Amino acid sequence: MIKCDIGFARRFIKDEDYLKARKKADEALLQLQNKTGPGSEWLGWRDILANPNDAELEQITALGEKVRDKADVFIVCGIGGSYLGAKAVIDALTPHFGSAGPEILYAGHHLGGKYLKELLAYLKEPKEDGSHKNIYLNVISKSGSTLETALSFRMLRELIEDMYEDEASEHIICTTSKEGGILNKLIDQKGYKKFIIPGDVGGRYSVLTPVGLLPIAVAGIDIKTLFYGAVSAYSEFEQNAEDVIEYAALRNAIHESGKTIDVFATFEPELSSIGGWIQQLLGESEGKEGKGIFPSVATFSTDLHSLGQFIQQGQRSLMETMIIVEKPFSNLKVNKLDGNDDELNYLAGKSFHEINTKAREGTTEAHSEGDVPIVRISIEALNAENIGQLIYFFELLTGIFVYSLGVNPFNQPGVEDYKKAMYRLLGK
Ligand code: PA5
C-alpha cells in the first residue's frame, strides 16, 4: 500500500499549527464520508469504488481488446479531466518505445492548427503495404460541448466518415453524460457507440470511469487490476486514512505559513504524466477564493538541470512532494569498461535503479538543507494495482485538503471566465 512520509517537512511547522490543521483535516474527511460538505453531490468517484460495476469493467475490457486487435491508431479526443487520467496511466504502464498494439494519439486538448493539420495528414498517410491505417476515435466530453474537443472531433469525424463511409460509426466511440449536450444529439443522429460518464463524477475525478478506462484498456492495461487497486485503497482508507490526513494537514499548515507552490517531483520519467494528472486534479480543485498551493510538476534528474537551481536557492515559497517507486522495474546495470576512459567504472555493477535512488536521496538531502519542506509518497512497484491505489490516494487527498481550506473541491467556476471571453471574441 501507499506510504506517506512527512518527516522532511514537519520541522517547518509549529506543533500548535500542525494540530490545528490536523483537526481541520479530520473534519474534512468526515464531510466527505457523510456527504455534508459543499459539492457533496459530486462524490460519485467514491461511490464507484464502494460498489464496483463489474459488468461495465467486463464490457470495457472486451471493447478495449477488440479495438486493440483491429486498430493501427486509437485517438483519445478530450481535454482536462477527459484525457489527463488516461494519459497518466498509459504513460506509466506501457513501454516508452515500440509498444505493441495501436498507436495512441491525443487530440482535442488545444486549438493548435498545426498539430491538427499534421495529425489529419498522418492519419491519411497509407501504411507501408499501401493500405490505409485502421483508425478508431474515442471522443470524451462530459458537457459534450467543450470547444477544443468539439472542433477537433468535427475534423476527425469528417476524415473517418470519408474513409469508412457507411461503416464510420463503427470507428467512433463517444464517452459523455447520460443526456444533454450537442454530442448526445450527434450520437442519436449517427448511432455512435456510447459510454456514460456518471452524473455525480466530475471530469478530473473520472479516470476510473469509462473516460479513462476505455483508452487504458485499448493500451493493453488490465483495467480490472487498476480499478481494484483503487478499491483496495478505498477500503483501507475508510478504515484508517492516517497517511492521507497527515499529508493534507501538513499541506494546509504549509499553506497557512505562506508557501504558494508545491512541486510534484519524480525521479521516474514514467510518472511524469501522473504529475500532470495530479496538477490538474489539485489545481482545479483548490485554486479558488484566493486560496491554494500552485501545483507544478518536475521530472528529475531532467529538471534538476532547469528548475533545480530555483528549488535549491530561489525564493523560499515552495514545498516539494516526491513520488517514489520503491522496487526496481528495470534490471539495467552499468558495465565495467576496459581502460575506464570515461572514469565511470566506480559505478560498474550497480543498477540504474540504485544510482537513481542515490540521486533522489542526495536531492532530498540538498533540498531539505535548502529549507524546502518535502513530503514523500511511495508506491511499492510500478504496476496497475499500485497506480490504481495512487489514483485514489490523490483523489482523497484532494477532497480532504480542499475541504480543509473551506473550499468546494468539485466545481471550477473560474474556467468559465476564459470560455465566456473567448466565445464573445469568436462571435458565438
Ligand atoms: O475536471 C473538469 O471538470 C474539467 O477539467 C473537464 O474535464 C474539462 O474541462 C473537459 O470538460 P468536458 O469533459 O465537459 O469536455
Residues whose N, C-alpha, C, O or C-beta is under 5 A from the ligand:
A	BS01	PA5	I79 G80 G81 S82 I140 S141 K142 S143 G144 T146 G202 G203 R204
